[in-house]
Amino acid sequence: MAMGSHPPPSRSSLEPLATLDPAALAGLPVSSPLTVRSAALSGRLLYLGTGGGKLLLFSLHDDNNASPEFLRLLPIGATLSVSAILPLPSVARILVLAGGILLLADPLLSRPVRRLGSLRNVAAVAARPTADPSSPDCSLAVSVGKKLLRVDLALRDGDELDVQTREIAPAVDGVKALAWVGDSVFVGTATGYSLFSSTAGQGVDIFTLPESSGHPRIKPLSGGEEVMLLVDNVGVVVDRFGQPVGSSLVFNTTPDCIAEVFPYVIVAGDSKVDVYRRRNGAHLQTIPFARSGPGVLIVASDGDQSDTELVVIATAYKVFCYHKVSAVEQIKASLRIKNYKEAISLLEEFESDGEISKDMISFVHAQLGFLLFFDLRFEDAVNHFLLSETMQASEIFPFIMRDPNRWSDLVPRKRYWGLHPPPKPLEEVIDDGLVTVQRALLLKKAGVDTIVDEDFLSNPPSRADLLELAIRNIIRFLCASRMKNLSSPEMEGVDTLLMYLYRALVLVDDMEKLASSQNSCVVDELESLLDDSGHLRTLAFLYGSKGMCSKALAIWRILARNYSAGLWKDLSENGSHETSVDKKSGEEIAAIEASKILKTSSDEDLVLEHLGWVADIDQELAIAVLTSEMREKQLSPEKVVGAVDSEKVVIHQRYLQWLIEDQGCDDPHYHTSYALLLAKSAIEAVHMESKYGGKDDKEIDSDVQFIYSLRERLQLFLQASYLYDPEDVLDVIAESELWLEKAILYRKMGQENIVLQILALKLEDSEAAEQYCAEIGRDDAYIQLLGLYLDPQNGKEPMFTAAVRLLHNHGKSLDPLQVLERLSPDMPLQLASDTILRMLRARVHHHRQGQIVHNLSRATNLDARLTRLEERSRHVQLTDESICDSCRARLGTKLFVMYPDDSVVCYRCYRNQGDSSSSGRGRNLRKDVIFKQSWLASR
């Protein structure tokens, strides 16, 4: 894809450095004019070749006030027109193509030229770029006749050159241009372009040229990997393998000469020089020249240096030196005339080409931002501020708060390019800007052009709109600055001034969000401001975030007292997203926010001071405050219990429950208090249960579920805790119908008979009664329970079924006589006959089984005694050789002792051993029991 040229823009990429008249500087008479035919740059040295066979050397300077200096003139032959000059710094030579022969000169032209070999009819020559500038070697590609040759030059001692020549390609006709890139030699002929390998000599055609095409030209581009091939007015860029890369450059005219000063391509032709950007082919500048004398415009630069900034433009009699305008100067020039679009385009281009440092990019964005800010284009200004990595947040402070102020010393005294006035309060910036707009309107009516934005002139904004737009964009910048790593004082300034701006636009939600989050706001700067403007909620949030809990809670208390549900309307207008279910009144919101502070506070007096009004609004919040685990030190239970309103039973209950169950409190007083509260609540709930009149089934089910849950909690606590006083609880529920609770309490007191009466007679829970008997673990408990079933008293009918069930389950272990004594004469015999009969049979069986076991035990005992007697009375025969198993002495006629393991020791060893549980062989007879087959009972 080719990129077309554009009309010449106003900016300059090249600016004049010097103009020189070669003949005048060389001191030649007017009668002997010089016609420049070629030019070359090598560093600060300028070489000119003439049509009359002369070489001229000039020295150029960076200073605009310093004129070029003529150094030397070297004649090479009056009939030799110099068509090309190639500096060869690696071998300290200048190569000159003149009259079809190659000549070598030293860099300062101090010695006569020497001919390079015997080559004649040289059509074109190109030098291979050196990878190592310090290498004393150089290679040339030379077109001679139909041959393409390679000439290798090597610098030897004594400033002598070693020349080696070899053929690259044997038949290349009509060569007009050469270039050497990498290992490829590009060849341009009238018919097209081709390339040859400098090592293998193989050639390949790149493309052919139309018959009407102009002179072929080849220009190696900086970087050493790309070449531009000219086709009429189109420069086709290819890589070193001949493959097209990137986009082609379209020139306004067919170039006569091409040079490059990165990132520009400079072409000369048609009495002018055009400058194009290499990356995108954009036309940047046109430098016209009046035609003077024969020949064409010549343009040259130092192709061996990528950082070169000089370019030479030569006519037949004059030479013009230009240097590249730096990126900074080009951008600065655009900003001076407030051409912001061009400045931004330049910045992007230079950034893409790597011509501008990262710090300078940030600097330019900041400078652009300030200029746009003073031109009242606040959104664009802040966009550039945000793109600058070196722009400091404190640079904005003077726009918000008038000097002097707390943060005046933080504002950096940066020296920008002096294109904008110093920062001042935002109102003054807007007023001055509007005056400028009004003045521009008057000038426009008078037909005078101005640099004021047309949008402002066609639709002038109001002061209020501009002020709001400016504040909103400064807010955007400050919010982005908060994400950076700022110093503590700078962060204080950012957050405090951000709150100023939020308040100026009445952005309540943003104010409260900032105040309630972690922030660096200075309370002293905002306290009176927020109080006077009525933003008490924001002030309360700010106090809370700074740990000023007492002041924050005082405000929330005032808000809870004075705000009504109308506050919800304010919240919804400010963009609250709560659903209708979540809607809360102002009082509830104040209580919620206060509870957040109270939950983390360990100040007992402060918590208890504000607990009351929070509880009046929402008891659940009060409970959450008292049971919070977020505070470092828990509140004193004694103070809490004493401070909570006695009528708020739920708070008392839940706090004591948390204290006992979660905190593991073992104070009997709190256990008793909790049990009493639960008992009283259960009594009230049961009392309310009896008033079901007028309620539907759904309401009744809900009440029953609540009562069940409450009584279950009471029962579980009464069973689990052993620290409360059961008598105090009994006093409370004595007249109630809480029989199961009473049973638990009597059980704690050890009143077994009363517990059985409640379980068996009041609750008629036979299973629970029998289970309680099993826990008691005595048979008389079952007998006692049987008596309660058969004689319930108080006019209640005997519970024969329960009695039969008891006998059926546990009758085998009961004394039949006691059972028969308890049986009532009124009990139908058929109900218990089977059970009693089974019980008696089991009793007889148990008795007989016991007798069998007793007799077997007696027989076993008798047999063991007999075996022991036999073991003790058995005879042992000793000889003269028998020895003591302990001291190994002969026993002879000594007394001895024999153990069950047949070991024998003398009596003295036996006495010395003391413990008779160990045998003479060291065996512990208590732990290592001996058992012999002969000891088995066989009788």
Steps between C-alpha positions, in 0.01 A plus 500: 500500500645835401467805722425821315651834577315781666503874445802662656428563867610803699763333710869468420699182541819652358624853560790688335838480662730667249530604135832491325644602165769239430690710246506808721608306810769321301628837375456416132461784249162573350641405166541140621153403630435171673210275405412259777426150372517291820507540877565282803501541879724320745437625850560877487703482178332599173644375169400658171585370154494728196456458129852635447672222691547657841435379856420757768498443875305711749446478875147561636403619848187453717490866589273696268726801535812311395563497123628187324875490478681425175780247560649387170458468124647198320511482116457151356495577127344774296321255276364286780152593621440373854174303492512336845688531830498218757669551841668177617586576866597139583801520265553878541427575135263694278386312186435718198328392178607735224502445124432127540803433720536458878733720699605493865581803711580545867220648721666845523597512128857563606655268240444453129237246398598148403324284252329185630624221273469518124122503486344707221147583395369464855124561487416482869660418834364420847669437835400224737392635840750396765361311796805593711610865453843418643566230241777607249320335210258619235324336207371661181258387231611637162322484163755492217366438154289186528671375811409540862816494710581488867797703619628434853719767660709434811700762682854388576796650682638820357154609384526259207197332348477136403260467204332172400262477206267216402195458285148484643303462174640473144218645291314797644435760234384861526558550871405848614474462880646274768443446871642245742291383798603200707622233259283628216607736225203683345536590134287753312485503121278668247289182485459427869650406835680183604722386782810282518663311782837655577637157595330252265448734208148370437259759365123537513269757341292707740269669249520662157444865415260635238659638185398854587658486846761752597850445624521211752619601848584291804525642851603284800303603808633535852494183703684298237207272419288694248548658156286745305461428128370791294232447235422841353368693802438193721757370745451124553654380828639144498706297744848364427342200328305720259162441666272805541458614859271765643346757270640677201567875499334716236691819418361817346756490218744253353812535716838585348676424828403329829648535850394394849519671837309267733204501526471703177552420136615805303456511123617768255343567165314756294683794666390408851580270788220308674515340843296187575459293812648160435254305717176609335606697194341823623620811321639739760684786329588651163813714445493677162818590314540729199660324205851635443732352244507148353456175688254385759451556872727283711407393852742313726527385861738287702355157432746325732365672810144425614499801730602751234310828501664675203389502140661683208309631198713607208418688182751559225661797676366510853490259793239521777549328833197400706469323830214296641269685732483307828178334600467732797541812289244383245245430771580829671449690175154344457405584856608862460232550236261277699478241226423226750396242243830526320694494826323182608562343159868591523524354848346173387731481198815574698396254769447231238840572340675505839626854444376633832572375851237370737551791739465752219178333387359549850629857503328580170170348616512717811582811294214419263269455796580841646453674165168328444396577857554874453312472169202366701522155339498328836417145395780489242735662750440237766533224242854622432572545870413135549729395216793672668691275739692794648203728555455544875164534666616802695540694175120523490464634855533872404196464274288392798626692803647846498855546628623505767351182645601187685639338184663797327849362563410173328437664164813434287657795325535321168630697208291417199550674166346825619200457270234537770448734795561377855214304660233703678156433651258333266251788499768738377608257228144481373442875521820571306413237246154644444651847452728350234200341329308829502801680355532233229132544413554871447808437289314242295224750427770739387635231265814422700598134543565375851637183653197450726314173446214540254269296725534763770431778254195336346348386829654685796445301822371660820725564795305256718527221244873556462550503876314172541687341209833613643421369848381163369818451301726609785313246714579237237869591514514500881321163516759354262778657707373321811603172339863614479765471769481852641672646803292542812467882473413477131240232571347725764473780248346276234231358728417828672471694175303216348248541780491876426413429138237237585334750728513771233292279268290357787610145413371358828554134415861564399559709811370224726686230310829687539436588864402146597793332324865513594604855425755768582262792537604771747209533741595852607461623142160337447331504839341844492443482124287185520324610816399837354377342176290246687687190380487339842498146369825562313648660810395202710660260252815711502517503881453124504775435245740710707423320825312797647223268614344724761438783253377260232252332737374837622411594141332166432297547817386843385410362158307212654304741713421754230493308172181336390426244232529787250874447503439192290374723224827692509697179481303364207545825311874468550503168322445245773441151358314351796182314420169581661557220750829657608365853535583647838406818676750763596489380860583144400786613278643713779475209743670264254792738446532564874502126568792456259705734718378350827585147390869585482522728802640374830398818684236366741362839594465606137333175396253497788426871453373444146366148540165622627390704198629234262293240688194722484525493121611141443567248775681268260759773439544545875553128541756502219685785674514318834605166352750636249830313472662788312607703803838443659366482856156370588260703710450434869195270537411666829484846339314372197233320703460805721474740205252312282139599555329230704198515270712394204486132592615378159825697525561362850433144386710514187793670675500245784468216251805632310687555827438144617510300177759691295717658769488205742393710798470283816357757738198337676331838522482541121396138451215549747400831341493344155291207622254736671466715188436195284250365750307826518494525122376144470220568754393809309510313172285216638260758640475666159441159341167477675383817323460357152166664443475686172822356354514300181678167466816658364535732800431215740766282340747785527425551871525131574834481325630796701384351830655164411831664416500707820420205727753281322770760569397516866499122538839458333654762726347354815639159408847622390586748773584407860575854614154653539286480815212260424298613800486859368380376165245272664359795689430671167335206321334342803152609398548439128438200278867458412507145638797376300704799615394426859608139459843611384535732798385241757740256346782754551386519866495119537122479558456164328144434619374838376676452166332161458164647594536773236619265230255222570190683618518859366667436167396131478830433328564139598808472287661807660407372848657159436808667354533710815477182712777348292714808565435465875625143472304345792222241482297681762458789252301269274299380798430860592392574143277191502337628814430835335338327204278280718413766759518846338285658770324836471203320347689389193430156355776236527722475194487125454632507144808694602549264798482194276746662260740565787479141621543373148818704446663471844311238694777238477730712715237584765424322826175305443389546862533878475315494170216291642478729800461798268233343280159650555208269585302684232744413225351248251701179531492430127700821435798394708474122527729426209751760608500386866530133397797580274658707777463212753645248257794727432548542873504120560735451205728770632502340845584152369764638269660668797507175695674322212761769472555493879555123512733506201706770667527296820617194303761704314627651824533160666689357203744796498570460873570131455738568208687763705538252788640238265745746349629599842535141624684355203844342564821646357824307477832689519851358447846614597521676165183711552577870514313818587346663191579840647851493654608179321632348828460128582196434712629195684302481827391865494138608521359591162188644338335371183283723274212391271732528197716224662785741578685433827682757719673474832325643801749783535431620142129469568534721809719749319260524209223622724227501228374142459318588178819449295639148452864399513516528126382863510144429389230732635232258612239775543522625143621188322248243624589130486235254394548123498277245334493297821323786676187464287191390695454130433269397784 
